[in-house]
């Protein structure tokens, strides 16, 4: 396989065997149950039901549109590409073999930046949940200059240790997060029905379909539902070399988890809307906010609400653990291709995890966490980092959806026509979602400064990635002229 920026792999089977040979040393820890629960905890975020609630009664229609135009196409493309290439590195390998090394590296780079920006929010989200759990007296925690950084440091160091220990331990953190999401959303979905039976709600129509209004604001919300809420099926494929029967089980995990995730989002948004009205929803912690409002007339249940909110904090920790696991494997597989230093490929002698890569990712994550809090309030910091993450993820999805359309012939030759139509839908929606990231959905100090920060982060981030690729590929070519 060549290392130039525009070299297309022609022998897919030989290239796959090469990757599989390097993956032999990795421990195969993940089974179907682990993958399903990981899909649930990774895809089902707690913030997106608050974002969608801003659409009011039309949220069901927008969710259905998002499912049709993005969610189903994403699932179909992930299943198709994973069956062809069930390899450690996931989408990095798909883009590399579908286009070239440059495309693969930039996909991995944007996934890496995505992971950093999302993990940077973990300390803020956990602190918000803790403040809701303790009560009104702890509201100051969300804006504290010291609490959030301290929580971020403790979380990052702890999860680096878990990640080094490997997926034999990490999968239980992920599984616990998946179970927590099912239990928490179960309570969230049931809450309006309980309140309706008690006479606290006059009426409740969770699946009410209202014709959507396509205003710029609503389309902005829709883009965030698409690229934020309904994305993520491809991420566990990064750990393909550490799964049992990855060609079968990763696809099956998508099929099993997808309907549950869709219902959790739609019914969860209806619950948030029923108790907050959508106008005063907390975009960082809509689920704990809704649980607090819904259970406020239950004095005995106050402790249960606090426990539920603490469980959401644990889910955020599980999500960060998944991101840390995936983002530490990307430098490893790029190192296999000599696009990053071999230092990133070093495995722990006992646990067979990329120890250097894990420590490096943890250190960068901590820097992102602290930098994101400088000069902004909590809500604006959340929006800024979240929108930047959406740009990186949008780029990833544009490439992924392009593979079945214009990728290498040995990959697209068996792609059915319906899959290409689905890919085209996903491609267009992903491009639109990238555009809407420059528009905030909350009040910010300066809309121009907000947009400028998003654009600057995206351009500078990808320019750095392209420069690193150019330097490393040139060195690799000199080291191996053949």
Buried (B, 14 or more C-beta within 10 A) or exposed (E): BBBEBEBBBEEBEEBBEBBBEBBEEBBBBBBBBBBBBBBBBBBBBBBBBBBBBBBBBBBBBBBBBBBEBBBBBBBBBBBBBBEBBBBBBBBBBBBBBBBBBBBBBBBBBBBBBBBBBBBBBBBBBBBBBBBBBBEEEBEEBBBBEEBBBEBBBEBBEBBBEBBBBBBBBBBBBBBBBBBBBBEBBEBBBEBBEBBBEEEEBEEBEBEBEBEBEEEEEBBBBBBBBBBBBBBBBBBBBBBBBBBEEBBBBBBBBBEBBBEBBBEBBBBBBBBBBBBBEBEEBBBBBBBBBBBBBBBEEEEEBEEEBBEBBBBBBBBBBBBBBBBBBBBBBBBBBBBBBBBBBEEBBBBBEEBBBBBBBBBBBBEBBBEBBBEBBEEBBBBBBBBBBBBBBBBBBBBBBBBBBBBBBEBBEBBBEEBEEEBBEBBBBBBBBBBBBBEBBBBBBEEBEEEEEBBEBBBEBBEEBBEEBBEBBEEBBEBBBEEEEE
